[in-house]
Amino acid sequence: MDPFVGEVRLFPYNYIPSGWMRCDGTVLPIQTNAVLYAVIGLAYGSAGANTFKLPNLNGRAAVGAGVSKTGTTWQLAQPTGADTVQLNVNNLPQHNHGLNVIPSVTASTAINAPANNVVPTQPTRVTLYNKAADTSLSSETLAPAGGSAPMNIMQPYQTLVYCIAVQGIYPPHP
């Protein structure tokens, strides 16, 4: 069965089948690709008055156009997303980290191992934490962890080749 012009398929080959082109954002002249241009137009861009672009699905997953179950609207040809993201306070949900502290105790009742998010006191009768005093911890007490490199957020994937039919049947309108 011949494909519809403009149809996009995944291929597992290391070559592009005849009548298809790779979906890599290639710029094509309108004059020699009039049928494909009539189907997809300038939805994926243009590099001038006499050219149009193929969709670019390199490193991208295709998402169905329309409104998702969560209410997100996806427009045809809308590119979005990233392979990596730099995590920072702006893209983390608001949250708190509780820290419970045992006030100074005698050496006989001090604990030497933390449990249940509790920081033990030193068994030296020295008041390390005192409710009557300033209960703010020094800015040096806790430090950021992790690295400064962007974090990979891509889902597991298998690399295949997205191609668009440049020859075939003109798709009928409803």
Secondary structure by P-SEA (a helix, b strand, c coil): ccccccbbbbbcccccccccccccbbbbbcccaaaaaaaccccccccccccccccccccbbbbbcccccccccccccbbbbccccccccccccbbbbbbbbbcccccccccccccccccccccccccccccccccccccccccccccccccccccbbbbbbbbbbccccccccc
